C-alpha cells in the first residue's frame, strides 16, 4: 500500500496546485511564477539536504540538466502557450497522455516488455480521463485549435521523457537529485523571466506571498522529492499514473470547496480511473477478485 499512498499524496499536492495558482496568477506572470516556484523549491530541498547523510553522488550535472529541461522548463512553456488556444478540460485530457507516451518510449526505445495488466490499466486510465474531462458544453469544444493541441501533446511527451530520465538516475537521495534539478531549472527560468517579463515589478499582497511560498515548498520541492522517491521504488510507468489522479483530485476539490457541479460523467470517469489503478497491480487485483467471489 506504500506505493498507492505515495501516489495519492503526490496527486493531492499537484491536484491542489490549481487553487493556489488561481490566487496569484493574475498578478504574477507565467514564467516568473514558474521561476519563483523552482527557486523556492530548490531552497527548500537544499535545507532538507543539510540533514541528509553525506554521500558521494556519481550523477553527472548533464543528467540533471536534461531532467530540468524536460520536466520543468519545456512543459511549462508548452502548457502556458497551449492553454491559450485549448480549454482546460481538453488540456487535462492531452496532458493525461503521459502514461501512454511513457509506455511507448519504454517498449519502442528500450525494448521493455509491458504486461497485459499494465497496458489495460493505461488504456482504462486514459478512457477515464476522457470521460471525466469531456466538455459538458458539447463535442464542438473538443476540436479546439490544432496548434494548442500539438503544444500540449508535446508537453505530455516531454513529461514522459523526463520520467524515463529520472528512472535512470543513479541510486541516491531523492532530496539531492531533485534539489539539483530545481536549481538548474531556476538558473534557466530566471533569465527567461527577466527577458520576457518584468519580475522586479511584481506587486502582490502578504497573502499572495504566502501562497507563493506554499507553491514553491510543496508544489515544487516536496512533491518532486516524493515523485523521485516513487520512481526509484516503483518505476516511471507507475509514477506516471499521477497524471490520471490529478484531474480526479481537482474535480473532487472543486466540488467540495468551490461547490462546482459533479455530473454523472465525472463519477463514471473517477470510477474507471480507480479501476485502472487496480489493474496496475495484478496481485491486488487477484486478491480483490478472490475476496468478492
Beta strands, then each sheet from edge to edge (+ up, - down):
end
